[in-house]
Amino acid sequence: MNVRWPVLAALAALCLGLAALLVTRGDEQPAESFRYNRDRPLDISRKKTEAPVAGVRVDQLTFSSADGQRVPARLIRPAAAPSEPQACLIFMNGYGTNSADSVAPLASVAAAGVPVLLMDARLNGEREPRPGARAESILDPAKTAAVLRASVVDVRRALDVLGTDEACDPARIAVIGVSQGAIIMTMVAATDRRVAASALLMPSPDARSARTALRRIQPGALENLGDAKRELDPWLPMRWLPRIDHAKPVLLMRGATDQIVPIEASKALFDLARRKRPQTTLRVSPGGHDPFGGPAAPAVARQILSFLSTNLNVDNLEAISGLAAAMPAYRPRDPLRVRQRTLRSPSPSVGLERVRFSSSDGARVPALLLLPRGKRAAGRSCLIAMGGSGTSAPELAKAVGPLTQAGIPALVLDARLNGERRSKGTSLAEAARDPLLAAAAIGGSVVDVRRAIDYLQSTGRCSRGGIALAGVTEAGYVMLAAAGTDDRVRTTIVLSGAGAQTTKAPAKPEAVARVAMSRDPTPPASWLRQGARDGGVLVVRATPRQLIPIPGRSRYTIGAGKCGLLEPAQLSAQAGDTGAGLLTAWTRVLAAGAAGWRSCRS
């Protein structure tokens, strides 16, 4: 018997076992560097600071990291606390930057309802203990690697911080990193299961490209390539990107004209993603290394916001942030300072009152309140109606009156610069020549509607889930935006223009006004989805008369144990028709909204 074969087989098995052990240790050993004691107190301190735009609150935080170092951060959140946990973001910029510089650009995302926590990597921004400490660290590859590892743990501690915040949904936390921040966030996404999605922008894939990038910023950085590869390659995206859970969405972006990270290295990382993680979303920015600088910035922002909206199950951030820039802050705790007086009733079954209340920016909002004197409709529904350009509240109240006769209280108000709210002769229609003025009127009207909800609910006549909004043409945009930012709204009815197609969501205040003030405005598709998040959106077009129910159902509960069928033909009756069929259809719509748009079977 030839004894060499058993010996060789044993040696082969031993070699394979050692190889497997080495591979396993190679995979596990780096992850061990990010372990920390989650029971260590966070010791969070908060200080409110000035907000760069209306509608947000900025808190300056510090918390304790795993090694006891204090980590400064800024948390931007909507000024009005949400009624339920929201998706949240953690943002980290690149080498040599300061997180404070990113507060203003990201404020509109927070105003759209998504809190953002901004933080710096170690030795960056206000985390540099003394001048020159950051520059000294990149002369030594071992110190550079130590900064990356420690910063990963800092971000994981930031996840702990958001876990204590009732405004954040722990299942919908995303991380965004730029350049050095993207290197760190790649490791965070690969090692912490709490990260739901990650956007990695312009990272250096390996030690060679990181050395080139740093030397372009600071000559003399990482002098010895061999040392750099030995110390840094274990911590860079070529090693960590394939380790991110394949079920977690990842956006990877490189710059087509990047002057910092070598283009070929970025292409190699893209090739790796195609081979090892094919579900990764790959995007090429037409700009350079700074994704938010230069003419390419708007396109990059749209791609990032679209990725986050899709994968965090949130409203279209681009659409909302465009209008948020024109909206004053909504402050629900401000006194309404209501004044009202009874007017002559248009019908024995309808009471009419003239009401004035204060909006969040101090503007006085005039309105007409129509109250049923007979039996209330099912669901304690209430309607807030607003007319478009050239339509005054008294005119709209005549059209709404039959619904009140059917048992539905209604509050009818003018948009800003419309009806009696014209400012020094400037009407909403005339403001179309000045997009910023028109955008301010539309944004202010959104806050007026939210304050109108506050007023109606203060009367005790409306259930929390029974608020319906109806807007004509430009006011339809107002109502959709209000529905998207206020979860008390269950039904939104838009009487729109003649166009049969929806439009692209406007991302700037000027664009909001330009689209909303067009001759035949049609609602953006993303705004319709946004308004439908908590309920239903019904669009009745002028030509042809056609109802488009955004939810794909037609049968809804309309009261306790009742199931009703919404008939588009009935809602499409000619204007002014006050027949029983029309009233029944519209009251069913509002009752379905009050019931929460729950589908049922007859």
Secondary structure, DSSP 8 states (H G I E B T S, - for coil): --THHHHHHHHHHHHHHHHHHHHHHHHHHHHHTT---TTS----EEEEE--SSTTEEEEEEEEE-TTS-EEEEEEEEESS--SS-EEEEEEE--TT--GGGGHHHHHHHHHTT--EEEE--TTSGGG-SSTTHHHHHTTSHHHHHHHHHHHHHHHHHHHHHHHT-TTEEEEEEEEEEETHHHHHHHHHHHH-TTEEEEEEES---SHHHHHHHHHHHSTTTT--HHHHHHHHGGGSHHHHGGGS-TTS-EEEEEETT-SSS-HHHHHHHHHHHHHH-TTSEEEEESS-S-TTSSTTHHHHHHHHHHHHHHHTT---HHHHHHHHTT-----TTS----EEEE---SBTTEEEEEEEEE-TTS-EEEEEEEEESS---GGG-EEEEE--TT--HHHHHHHHHHHHHTT--EEEE--TTSGGG-BTTB-TTGGGGSHHHHHHHHHHHHHHHHHHHHHHHHTT-S-TT-EEEEEETHHHHHHHHHHHH-TTEEEEEEEE-S-SS-B----SHHHHHHHHTSSS---BHHHHHHHTSSSEEEEEESSS--EEESSS--EEEEETTEEEE--HHHHT--TT---HHHHHHHHHHHHHHHTTS-B---
